[in-house]
Amino acid sequence: MYDAAIMWDWVAFAVRWTHIITAMAWIGASFYFIALDLMLKPATDMPKGASGEEWEVHGGGFYHTTKYMVAPDRLPEHLTWHKWQSYSTWLSGATLLMIVYWVSGELYLLDPSKADLALWQGIVLSAASIAVGWVVYDALCKSALGERPTLMMLALFAIIVAMSWGLNQVFTGRAALLHLGAFTATIMTANVFFIIMPNQRIVIADLKAGRTPDAKYGKIAKLRSMHNNYLTLPVIFLMLSNHYPLAFGTQFAWIIASLVFLTGVTIRHYFNTMHRTGKGPLWTWGVTAVLFITMAWLSTASTWDGDYEALEATELTAYETAFAEAEGFDAALNAVIGNCSMCHARDPAWDGIRWAPKGVHLETPADVARHAKAIYLQAGVSHAMPPPNAVQMDPAARADIVAWVRNATDG
């Protein structure tokens, strides 16, 4: 029964919800501690070893925070670790990527007009692309570039640009941007798991043994934490990018994704400076606006028309053929063409729509066969599509879609 698709959709929903919750916790904690660190001020009555303090008011009470640059004289009895947020975010995100882009790889991961790959090959590339970023980044941090933060970030940006281009040569547009986000998020979580937490454990072990901790461990951990701070906003955009075809479905999507990282730097620079000095540099918002306008222009400046032509000339994949040859396909095809193609077209006919929603095209038999699962869920078992204020889809047409997909999968 193809109702397994319904089960998988609910599983994806649960994992996505977990991912959102843990990501909010991680991002919130990360932003808070970076802001706190930048707002610390020296005081005359601070305890020995303290480097700064901060007074805050929130929720009807006052909070007094003191930071020890290396460590206090003794290990506190109550010590809160901030690590589960990062680990849970990555684990839930990796699980969600597998559900969406591996289990449904024929639809969401692979683009036959770009590269002729078997699903297993796409999955191998997917996994490798996520892991390679940390290996290269960590090597750069441990090289001489690690002592020159500006050059280090420029080198990292060059890697991100190259990765963005490479992913867009192989995967669908939405998969390419999502994988670029996963590539970056893996660097962030690996920073926590392999660098920040081990360094903190070394300091704690020294405190327990009565030794004076080495300041270098805190310095290294702080640098990696700052890297994470500047990478956070681009990752959020990339994780949400599949809602915006203008970001992932155009010829220059790889450049747009790269520029998003620069906007993350300018926005974080404003807030980090404001936390440190009390006033953020206004020029950063001007630069951000220019970058945003440039991305908007790139999304519509394309003369890219080869995708459609190449797709039309390509034979159906085995996945598409299974649905195209199933009983009831012709009736389902007519239902989709009659109710969906005015918006889900390469050149939409519906007023006000310039690009197919989510980049999904439903004009040809291959299109419809390729998106069988999504059509089944969106317009078959549910009435999410088409929008009821746009098209009143006949229940018989929905029944044709359900019957077709179930015929294809029952066989």
Contacts in CASP RR format, 6 or more apart in sequence:
PFRMAT RR
TARGET T0000
AUTHOR 0000-0000-0000
METHOD contacts of the structure
MODEL  1
MYDAAIMWDWVAFAVRWTHIITAMAWIGASFYFIALDLMLKPATDMPKGA
SGEEWEVHGGGFYHTTKYMVAPDRLPEHLTWHKWQSYSTWLSGATLLMIV
YWVSGELYLLDPSKADLALWQGIVLSAASIAVGWVVYDALCKSALGERPT
LMMLALFAIIVAMSWGLNQVFTGRAALLHLGAFTATIMTANVFFIIMPNQ
RIVIADLKAGRTPDAKYGKIAKLRSMHNNYLTLPVIFLMLSNHYPLAFGT
QFAWIIASLVFLTGVTIRHYFNTMHRTGKGPLWTWGVTAVLFITMAWLST
ASTWDGDYEALEATELTAYETAFAEAEGFDAALNAVIGNCSMCHARDPAW
DGIRWAPKGVHLETPADVARHAKAIYLQAGVSHAMPPPNAVQMDPAARAD
IVAWVRNATDG
1 406 0 8 1.000
1 409 0 8 1.000
1 410 0 8 1.000
2 376 0 8 1.000
2 405 0 8 1.000
2 406 0 8 1.000
2 408 0 8 1.000
2 409 0 8 1.000
2 410 0 8 1.000
3 381 0 8 1.000
3 406 0 8 1.000
4 409 0 8 1.000
5 373 0 8 1.000
5 376 0 8 1.000
5 377 0 8 1.000
5 405 0 8 1.000
6 377 0 8 1.000
6 381 0 8 1.000
8 99 0 8 1.000
8 103 0 8 1.000
8 104 0 8 1.000
9 377 0 8 1.000
11 99 0 8 1.000
12 96 0 8 1.000
12 99 0 8 1.000
12 100 0 8 1.000
15 92 0 8 1.000
15 93 0 8 1.000
15 95 0 8 1.000
15 96 0 8 1.000
15 99 0 8 1.000
16 96 0 8 1.000
18 88 0 8 1.000
18 92 0 8 1.000
19 89 0 8 1.000
19 92 0 8 1.000
19 93 0 8 1.000
19 96 0 8 1.000
22 85 0 8 1.000
22 88 0 8 1.000
22 89 0 8 1.000
22 92 0 8 1.000
23 89 0 8 1.000
23 236 0 8 1.000
23 239 0 8 1.000
25 85 0 8 1.000
25 88 0 8 1.000
25 89 0 8 1.000
26 85 0 8 1.000
26 86 0 8 1.000
26 88 0 8 1.000
26 89 0 8 1.000
27 232 0 8 1.000
27 236 0 8 1.000
29 82 0 8 1.000
29 85 0 8 1.000
30 225 0 8 1.000
30 228 0 8 1.000
30 229 0 8 1.000
30 232 0 8 1.000
31 229 0 8 1.000
31 232 0 8 1.000
33 82 0 8 1.000
33 225 0 8 1.000
34 225 0 8 1.000
34 226 0 8 1.000
34 229 0 8 1.000
34 272 0 8 1.000
34 275 0 8 1.000
35 271 0 8 1.000
35 272 0 8 1.000
35 275 0 8 1.000
36 54 0 8 1.000
36 65 0 8 1.000
36 67 0 8 1.000
37 67 0 8 1.000
37 222 0 8 1.000
38 272 0 8 1.000
38 275 0 8 1.000
38 276 0 8 1.000
39 54 0 8 1.000
39 275 0 8 1.000
39 276 0 8 1.000
40 51 0 8 1.000
40 52 0 8 1.000
40 53 0 8 1.000
40 54 0 8 1.000
40 65 0 8 1.000
40 67 0 8 1.000
41 52 0 8 1.000
41 53 0 8 1.000
41 54 0 8 1.000
42 51 0 8 1.000
42 52 0 8 1.000
42 53 0 8 1.000
43 52 0 8 1.000
43 53 0 8 1.000
46 52 0 8 1.000
46 53 0 8 1.000
46 66 0 8 1.000
47 66 0 8 1.000
47 72 0 8 1.000
48 73 0 8 1.000
49 68 0 8 1.000
49 69 0 8 1.000
49 70 0 8 1.000
49 72 0 8 1.000
49 73 0 8 1.000
50 66 0 8 1.000
50 67 0 8 1.000
50 68 0 8 1.000
50 69 0 8 1.000
51 67 0 8 1.000
51 68 0 8 1.000
51 69 0 8 1.000
52 66 0 8 1.000
52 67 0 8 1.000
53 64 0 8 1.000
53 65 0 8 1.000
53 66 0 8 1.000
53 67 0 8 1.000
54 64 0 8 1.000
54 65 0 8 1.000
55 62 0 8 1.000
55 63 0 8 1.000
55 64 0 8 1.000
55 65 0 8 1.000
56 62 0 8 1.000
56 63 0 8 1.000
56 65 0 8 1.000
57 63 0 8 1.000
69 215 0 8 1.000
70 203 0 8 1.000
70 212 0 8 1.000
70 213 0 8 1.000
70 214 0 8 1.000
70 215 0 8 1.000
70 218 0 8 1.000
71 203 0 8 1.000
71 206 0 8 1.000
71 207 0 8 1.000
71 213 0 8 1.000
72 207 0 8 1.000
74 207 0 8 1.000
75 204 0 8 1.000
75 207 0 8 1.000
75 208 0 8 1.000
79 204 0 8 1.000
81 197 0 8 1.000
81 200 0 8 1.000
83 192 0 8 1.000
83 197 0 8 1.000
86 188 0 8 1.000
86 189 0 8 1.000
86 192 0 8 1.000
86 193 0 8 1.000
87 189 0 8 1.000
87 192 0 8 1.000
87 193 0 8 1.000
89 185 0 8 1.000
89 189 0 8 1.000
90 185 0 8 1.000
90 186 0 8 1.000
90 189 0 8 1.000
93 182 0 8 1.000
93 185 0 8 1.000
94 130 0 8 1.000
94 182 0 8 1.000
97 126 0 8 1.000
97 130 0 8 1.000
97 178 0 8 1.000
97 179 0 8 1.000
97 182 0 8 1.000
100 108 0 8 1.000
101 108 0 8 1.000
101 109 0 8 1.000
101 126 0 8 1.000
101 175 0 8 1.000
101 178 0 8 1.000
101 179 0 8 1.000
102 109 0 8 1.000
102 123 0 8 1.000
102 126 0 8 1.000
104 373 0 8 1.000
105 119 0 8 1.000
105 122 0 8 1.000
105 123 0 8 1.000
106 119 0 8 1.000
106 317 0 8 1.000
106 319 0 8 1.000
106 320 0 8 1.000
106 370 0 8 1.000
107 319 0 8 1.000
107 370 0 8 1.000
107 371 0 8 1.000
107 373 0 8 1.000
107 374 0 8 1.000
108 172 0 8 1.000
108 174 0 8 1.000
108 175 0 8 1.000
109 119 0 8 1.000
109 122 0 8 1.000
109 123 0 8 1.000
109 126 0 8 1.000
109 171 0 8 1.000
109 172 0 8 1.000
109 175 0 8 1.000
110 117 0 8 1.000
110 119 0 8 1.000
110 122 0 8 1.000
110 171 0 8 1.000
110 172 0 8 1.000
111 170 0 8 1.000
111 171 0 8 1.000
111 172 0 8 1.000
111 173 0 8 1.000
111 175 0 8 1.000
112 311 0 8 1.000
112 314 0 8 1.000
112 317 0 8 1.000
113 306 0 8 1.000
113 307 0 8 1.000
113 310 0 8 1.000
113 311 0 8 1.000
113 314 0 8 1.000
114 168 0 8 1.000
114 169 0 8 1.000
114 170 0 8 1.000
114 171 0 8 1.000
115 169 0 8 1.000
115 170 0 8 1.000
117 125 0 8 1.000
117 170 0 8 1.000
122 170 0 8 1.000
122 171 0 8 1.000
125 170 0 8 1.000
125 171 0 8 1.000
126 171 0 8 1.000
126 175 0 8 1.000
126 179 0 8 1.000
129 163 0 8 1.000
129 167 0 8 1.000
129 179 0 8 1.000
129 183 0 8 1.000
130 179 0 8 1.000
130 182 0 8 1.000
130 183 0 8 1.000
130 186 0 8 1.000
131 186 0 8 1.000
132 183 0 8 1.000
133 159 0 8 1.000
133 163 0 8 1.000
133 183 0 8 1.000
133 186 0 8 1.000
133 187 0 8 1.000
134 186 0 8 1.000
134 187 0 8 1.000
134 190 0 8 1.000
136 159 0 8 1.000
137 156 0 8 1.000
137 159 0 8 1.000
137 187 0 8 1.000
138 190 0 8 1.000
138 194 0 8 1.000
138 195 0 8 1.000
140 146 0 8 1.000
140 152 0 8 1.000
140 155 0 8 1.000
140 156 0 8 1.000
141 152 0 8 1.000
141 223 0 8 1.000
141 224 0 8 1.000
145 151 0 8 1.000
145 152 0 8 1.000
145 155 0 8 1.000
146 152 0 8 1.000
146 223 0 8 1.000
149 223 0 8 1.000
153 227 0 8 1.000
153 230 0 8 1.000
153 265 0 8 1.000
156 227 0 8 1.000
157 258 0 8 1.000
157 261 0 8 1.000
157 262 0 8 1.000
160 180 0 8 1.000
160 183 0 8 1.000
160 184 0 8 1.000
160 258 0 8 1.000
160 261 0 8 1.000
161 254 0 8 1.000
161 258 0 8 1.000
163 180 0 8 1.000
163 183 0 8 1.000
164 176 0 8 1.000
164 180 0 8 1.000
164 254 0 8 1.000
164 255 0 8 1.000
164 257 0 8 1.000
164 258 0 8 1.000
165 254 0 8 1.000
166 176 0 8 1.000
166 254 0 8 1.000
167 175 0 8 1.000
167 176 0 8 1.000
167 177 0 8 1.000
167 179 0 8 1.000
167 180 0 8 1.000
167 254 0 8 1.000
168 176 0 8 1.000
168 253 0 8 1.000
168 254 0 8 1.000
170 176 0 8 1.000
171 179 0 8 1.000
172 248 0 8 1.000
173 248 0 8 1.000
173 249 0 8 1.000
173 253 0 8 1.000
174 241 0 8 1.000
174 242 0 8 1.000
174 248 0 8 1.000
174 249 0 8 1.000
174 358 0 8 1.000
174 359 0 8 1.000
176 248 0 8 1.000
176 253 0 8 1.000
176 254 0 8 1.000
176 257 0 8 1.000
177 238 0 8 1.000
177 241 0 8 1.000
177 242 0 8 1.000
177 247 0 8 1.000
177 248 0 8 1.000
177 253 0 8 1.000
177 257 0 8 1.000
178 238 0 8 1.000
178 239 0 8 1.000
178 241 0 8 1.000
178 242 0 8 1.000
180 238 0 8 1.000
180 257 0 8 1.000
181 234 0 8 1.000
181 235 0 8 1.000
181 238 0 8 1.000
181 239 0 8 1.000
184 231 0 8 1.000
184 234 0 8 1.000
184 235 0 8 1.000
184 238 0 8 1.000
185 235 0 8 1.000
185 239 0 8 1.000
187 227 0 8 1.000
187 231 0 8 1.000
188 227 0 8 1.000
188 228 0 8 1.000
188 231 0 8 1.000
188 232 0 8 1.000
188 235 0 8 1.000
191 224 0 8 1.000
191 225 0 8 1.000
191 227 0 8 1.000
191 228 0 8 1.000
192 228 0 8 1.000
195 220 0 8 1.000
195 221 0 8 1.000
195 224 0 8 1.000
196 221 0 8 1.000
196 224 0 8 1.000
196 225 0 8 1.000
199 217 0 8 1.000
199 218 0 8 1.000
199 220 0 8 1.000
199 221 0 8 1.000
200 217 0 8 1.000
200 218 0 8 1.000
200 221 0 8 1.000
202 213 0 8 1.000
202 214 0 8 1.000
202 217 0 8 1.000
203 213 0 8 1.000
203 214 0 8 1.000
203 217 0 8 1.000
203 218 0 8 1.000
206 212 0 8 1.000
206 213 0 8 1.000
206 214 0 8 1.000
207 213 0 8 1.000
229 268 0 8 1.000
229 272 0 8 1.000
230 264 0 8 1.000
230 265 0 8 1.000
230 268 0 8 1.000
231 261 0 8 1.000
232 268 0 8 1.000
233 263 0 8 1.000
233 264 0 8 1.000
233 267 0 8 1.000
233 268 0 8 1.000
234 260 0 8 1.000
234 261 0 8 1.000
234 263 0 8 1.000
234 264 0 8 1.000
237 260 0 8 1.000
238 257 0 8 1.000
238 260 0 8 1.000
241 247 0 8 1.000
241 248 0 8 1.000
241 257 0 8 1.000
242 248 0 8 1.000
242 358 0 8 1.000
243 358 0 8 1.000
245 355 0 8 1.000
245 356 0 8 1.000
245 357 0 8 1.000
245 358 0 8 1.000
245 359 0 8 1.000
246 296 0 8 1.000
246 299 0 8 1.000
246 300 0 8 1.000
246 355 0 8 1.000
247 253 0 8 1.000
247 256 0 8 1.000
247 257 0 8 1.000
247 295 0 8 1.000
247 299 0 8 1.000
248 359 0 8 1.000
249 355 0 8 1.000
249 359 0 8 1.000
250 256 0 8 1.000
250 298 0 8 1.000
250 299 0 8 1.000
250 300 0 8 1.000
250 302 0 8 1.000
250 304 0 8 1.000
251 302 0 8 1.000
251 303 0 8 1.000
251 304 0 8 1.000
252 298 0 8 1.000
252 299 0 8 1.000
252 301 0 8 1.000
252 302 0 8 1.000
255 298 0 8 1.000
256 295 0 8 1.000
256 298 0 8 1.000
256 299 0 8 1.000
259 291 0 8 1.000
259 294 0 8 1.000
259 295 0 8 1.000
259 298 0 8 1.000
260 295 0 8 1.000
262 291 0 8 1.000
263 288 0 8 1.000
263 291 0 8 1.000
263 292 0 8 1.000
264 288 0 8 1.000
266 284 0 8 1.000
266 285 0 8 1.000
266 287 0 8 1.000
266 288 0 8 1.000
266 291 0 8 1.000
267 284 0 8 1.000
267 288 0 8 1.000
269 281 0 8 1.000
269 284 0 8 1.000
270 280 0 8 1.000
270 281 0 8 1.000
270 282 0 8 1.000
270 284 0 8 1.000
270 285 0 8 1.000
271 280 0 8 1.000
273 279 0 8 1.000
273 280 0 8 1.000
273 281 0 8 1.000
274 280 0 8 1.000
300 354 0 8 1.000
308 346 0 8 1.000
308 361 0 8 1.000
311 364 0 8 1.000
311 366 0 8 1.000
312 364 0 8 1.000
312 366 0 8 1.000
314 366 0 8 1.000
316 324 0 8 1.000
316 366 0 8 1.000
316 369 0 8 1.000
317 370 0 8 1.000
319 369 0 8 1.000
319 370 0 8 1.000
320 366 0 8 1.000
320 369 0 8 1.000
320 370 0 8 1.000
321 369 0 8 1.000
322 369 0 8 1.000
322 408 0 8 1.000
323 329 0 8 1.000
323 368 0 8 1.000
323 369 0 8 1.000
323 372 0 8 1.000
323 404 0 8 1.000
323 405 0 8 1.000
323 408 0 8 1.000
324 365 0 8 1.000
324 366 0 8 1.000
324 368 0 8 1.000
324 369 0 8 1.000
326 404 0 8 1.000
326 405 0 8 1.000
326 407 0 8 1.000
326 408 0 8 1.000
326 411 0 8 1.000
327 404 0 8 1.000
327 407 0 8 1.000
328 400 0 8 1.000
328 403 0 8 1.000
328 404 0 8 1.000
328 407 0 8 1.000
329 365 0 8 1.000
329 368 0 8 1.000
329 369 0 8 1.000
329 404 0 8 1.000
329 408 0 8 1.000
331 400 0 8 1.000
331 403 0 8 1.000
331 404 0 8 1.000
332 368 0 8 1.000
332 375 0 8 1.000
332 400 0 8 1.000
332 401 0 8 1.000
332 403 0 8 1.000
332 404 0 8 1.000
332 405 0 8 1.000
333 365 0 8 1.000
333 368 0 8 1.000
334 397 0 8 1.000
334 400 0 8 1.000
335 379 0 8 1.000
335 393 0 8 1.000
335 394 0 8 1.000
335 397 0 8 1.000
335 398 0 8 1.000
335 400 0 8 1.000
335 401 0 8 1.000
336 362 0 8 1.000
336 368 0 8 1.000
336 375 0 8 1.000
336 379 0 8 1.000
336 401 0 8 1.000
337 362 0 8 1.000
337 363 0 8 1.000
337 368 0 8 1.000
339 379 0 8 1.000
339 386 0 8 1.000
339 391 0 8 1.000
339 393 0 8 1.000
339 397 0 8 1.000
340 362 0 8 1.000
340 375 0 8 1.000
340 379 0 8 1.000
340 385 0 8 1.000
340 386 0 8 1.000
341 362 0 8 1.000
341 363 0 8 1.000
342 348 0 8 1.000
342 349 0 8 1.000
342 350 0 8 1.000
342 391 0 8 1.000
343 349 0 8 1.000
343 350 0 8 1.000
343 353 0 8 1.000
343 356 0 8 1.000
343 357 0 8 1.000
343 386 0 8 1.000
343 390 0 8 1.000
344 356 0 8 1.000
344 357 0 8 1.000
344 359 0 8 1.000
344 360 0 8 1.000
344 361 0 8 1.000
344 362 0 8 1.000
344 363 0 8 1.000
344 367 0 8 1.000
345 356 0 8 1.000
345 361 0 8 1.000
345 362 0 8 1.000
345 363 0 8 1.000
346 356 0 8 1.000
346 361 0 8 1.000
346 363 0 8 1.000
348 354 0 8 1.000
348 355 0 8 1.000
348 356 0 8 1.000
350 390 0 8 1.000
356 362 0 8 1.000
360 371 0 8 1.000
360 374 0 8 1.000
361 367 0 8 1.000
362 368 0 8 1.000
362 371 0 8 1.000
362 375 0 8 1.000
368 375 0 8 1.000
372 404 0 8 1.000
372 405 0 8 1.000
372 408 0 8 1.000
373 405 0 8 1.000
375 401 0 8 1.000
375 405 0 8 1.000
376 401 0 8 1.000
376 402 0 8 1.000
376 405 0 8 1.000
377 384 0 8 1.000
378 384 0 8 1.000
378 385 0 8 1.000
379 385 0 8 1.000
379 386 0 8 1.000
379 393 0 8 1.000
379 398 0 8 1.000
379 401 0 8 1.000
380 398 0 8 1.000
380 401 0 8 1.000
380 402 0 8 1.000
381 402 0 8 1.000
383 393 0 8 1.000
383 398 0 8 1.000
386 393 0 8 1.000
END
